[in-house]
């Protein structure tokens, strides 16, 4: 398939992702901004809001992606997005009732700021946040050819674009052989080389269909991994044992140059004692330096139980310092107030200085 045959909406989304990446890198490394002046000016043109009577200076859209509880965008949520210059919105099943409702919700979010990335987990199979009749939802375990992988991903991406969605957290490239694993039914259930080929075809399909794909979950769950949504998870495998789980990531990064990778929440004892998304060793040393990954590093949901030993503030700061370019908080009503306080403080930290300051 010709990767140059990419739809115009994807080109715009890729430019957005590239600029988002440029701002993230600038904020962390204080490097000279590489984005054009006009694009910087456009992104910085966001209305300033002063929550709790505390001035929050205008910044580039933050590296935070949040979940919302709305099915209809509320003033409270819209004000929260504006106040903290939220860079992304994660949609879950709770946000989706009908096709018309979903389109209205995404349109209203983009009306706040057209640069916001709206993301979803639409893997197919068990993890399909959108379940409208006719929506492409083939499970990865049922995909066996590159042609099918490409066509399924392209159709899914075209539908997601129609619904107003920019990014899909798919494909899953964890190498799992244990049928009892919580992740088994979400994987290709193939050997690493076939995983590489099928995932590469899906990447092309998503891109050609106009959606930003995200590989997950780096550096790879193992057969005995536990679900990080529900518990603190430690993978005891040695570096040698982990090598086979890294193979799909290594080959996909080398061959297909994916735009984004999601970093998981498990602790890999062979590297250090931190959850992967908070680990400089895993993100900087392994993913970026050793594997040569140049795209966006995105944390898994930092509200998962895997990160529960850290405060929300520590999760955010540690993930950014470790090398994540986008951090995710799925956000429930019980955490929104605390998250708002964290974001107020983060907007003043050195990690959040706008490009060029």
Order of alpha helices (4+ residues) and beta strands (2+ residues): alpha-alpha-beta-alpha-beta-alpha-beta-beta-beta-alpha-beta-alpha-beta-beta-beta-alpha-beta-beta-beta-alpha-beta-alpha
